Every structure is written in C-alpha cells, then in structure tokens.
Amino acid sequence: QVQLVESGGGLVQPGDSLRVSCTASGGTLNGYAVAWFRQAPGKEREFVAAFSRNGGYTYYGDSVKGRFTISRDNGKTTVYLQMNSLQPEDTAVYSCAAGRGVITSSIRNPNQYYYWGQGTQVTVSS
C-alpha cells in the first residue's frame, strides 16, 4: 500500500518556474510506473509526464515537451516535476499517480493508475 502526497504548488507569474514533488509513504516507488496529470476547471484530466516501471524511459505530453522535466530521487520515494516557462494555460491541479500494471502503450491513460495523490494547485497569473 503506497500513499502519495504532492507538494510545491503555488501562485507564480508567467515565465516563472516551479518544482512540485510527489512523496510516497508505505513503500518505495520501485517497480511502479509514475505519472503526473493535471486538470483545470471545466477541462478533462490531461497527461503531463511519466516514468516507465524501471524509470528508464520518460514520456511527456505534447503541451509540455521542452518545458517540463520529470525526475526522481535515488531512494525512489519522491518524484519531481520541474516546470519552466509556465504560462496561464498551465494553471491546474497537478496530481501524481502510480501503478504496477501499467503498460507502455497505455502509460498516458489515467485509468491505468490505482494510487493517486490529493493534488497540488499551480496557478500562473500576472
């Protein structure tokens, strides 16, 4: 049983950077695929970034490629999302998710994940 807690969200101006964190308790994330999703009011949940099960491959949504970077600590208990060049369109609740049965072809599908954090709010506004 793994519990996920996000932190690091906040209010920033366009062009600023933020790093949000997803910390696991009750176990490590070793062997899990881990992903970040976001959801803005009135919009569907959107895939942001993910690690494959062994962490050897990363995946990004088209809207964040070149701006966001997913990483993890050596202890495999925390996953980070570095967000650069933030724009108002990035405003959303950012949630991390983990799952053991995630296959590569469906890594962008939120239905493949069974552990979810509560989310952290990121607001980009002038």
N, C-alpha and C positions, 0 to 999 in steps of 0.2 A: 504494500500500500504506500503510494507516494502522494504527498501533498505538495502543491506548488503555490508559491507566493510571489507575486510581481511587486516591484518597487521601482522608483526612479522617475515616475511620470511627473508632469508639471506643466506650467504655462511658460511658453517661450515665444520669441518673436520670429518671423520669417527669416530664414538663413541661419538660425541657431542650430546647435547640436544638443542631443540628449542621449544618454545611455540608460536603458531600462534593464532590469535584472529579473531573472526567474530563478528562485532558490527552492530546491527540493528538500523535503524532510521526510523521514521514514524510510529512506533509502537513497541510493545514488541514481543517476540517470544513465548509468552504464547499460547498454543494450537497448535503450529506448531511442526511438525517433522523437525529436523535439522540434516543435514549430512555434512560430509567432503568428497570430492572427490579429486582425483589427476590425472594429465595427463602429461606424459612425451612425448617428441618429438617422433613421429612415433609410438606411442602406443595409445591404446584406453583408455578412461576415466575409472578409477578404483575406486571402493568404498573403503573408508578408515574407517569411523566410523559414527555413527548416534545416536541420541536420538529419542525415540518414542514421540508421541504427548505430553504426560504428563511428559516426562522426567524420567519416572520410569524405563525404560529399555534402555540399551545401546547395540550397535551392532558394531562389528569390522570385517574388512577384515582379511582373514587368514594371509596375509603377514605382518600385523602389530600387531597382538594379542600379548600381553605381553610387547610390547614396547610403544604403543601409548595409550593415555587416553583422552577421551572427557569429558568435564565438562562445566558448565555454572554458571554465577553469579546469585545472589539472585534476582536481578531485572529483570532477564530473557531478557536482552538486548544484552548480549555478550555470545558467545560460544567459548570455548577454545579447542585447540588440543595440548596436551603435547606430544612431540615426543622425545623419548630417544633412545640411541644406534643407532643413524642414520647411515645409510650406503649409498654408492653411488647409490644403486638401489632405494633409496627413493627420489632421485632428480626428481622434478616435479613441476608443478604449482598446488598449493593447493587452492581449491575453496570451499566455503561453500554454502549451498543451504537450502531452507526452503519451506515447503508446508503444507497446511491444509488437503488435501485429501489423504495423503499418508497412505496406509495400511501396516500393519506389514509385510505381506508376500512379499511386493514389496519395502521395505524400502531401499534396495540396488540398486534399479533401478533409474538412474538419470532422466528418463523421468517422474517420479512422482513428481518432484520438479519444481516450477514455479518462485521462487525467487532465484537469483544467484548473488554472488559477482563477482568482477573482477578477483580475484585470486591473490595469492602472491607466488613468486618464492622461492623455497627452493632448494639449491644446496649443495650437500655433496661431497666434493672433498678434496684430500690431496694436 
